[in-house]
């Protein structure tokens, strides 16, 4: 089980409180689809993904991004039991969505980069470390039920 | 292969780093060592707790090499050949570490450029740095 120190928890929750989840979610999913175009394989039904601006402006991308990041927010309320909190979502991503867990790591990295764009210098190396630890732990929790 | 737009984004971002290779490089290394402590095994010559002077010095060297790569981004094999030899024969950095450096590089760029760090810049730099990493590990076996 991953253990977060008091400082790490403070770094995570403190920053999260200032994040616009709807905006950041759309940004994160959009950037994932642009920077790693093969990830578009899961989103054939999303319509126009033909260019960076099409992707970033796509309403389905924004809506889904918000959904994903909102769920990420749930992780932050359950730092002491990520595997339990994401058990059902893990089964869903394996059994129904068939998503390679590597995608969770890629998205986690993109979320960290977006936080850096938003917070600049405030996103210190220690902040980054806490957040990379979190995104890594969420990725593992989402992969945990794969069989 | 880099498109014309990708090359433009790479050059545009590099213009902001040029002249500040030491401080960008130091921040890159500090983030790398803080976020991914296992990478420190490759930098034992900097000591247990590398100080700012060492980070600036080594960081500058690394970023200057990136600058050369930017200048010759159409011919990375030739221009990075000596560094490829160094990594294959002397440094032997496990290839899984390069994505960690790239992630930290992206965070440094994002933290400095903030709202101006567009998705197109992020995509171009990810592709470019991944290409550099491929060349640096090309002679491993």
Interface residues (C-beta under 8 A of the other chain):
Chain A: X30 X31 X34 X35 X52 X56 X109 X112 X113 X114 X116 X117 X118 X119 X120 X121 X123 X125 X126 X128 X129 X132
Chain B: X27 X30 X31 X34 X35 X36 X103 X104 X106 X107 X110 X111 X112 X113 X114 X115 X117 X119 X120 X122 X123 X126
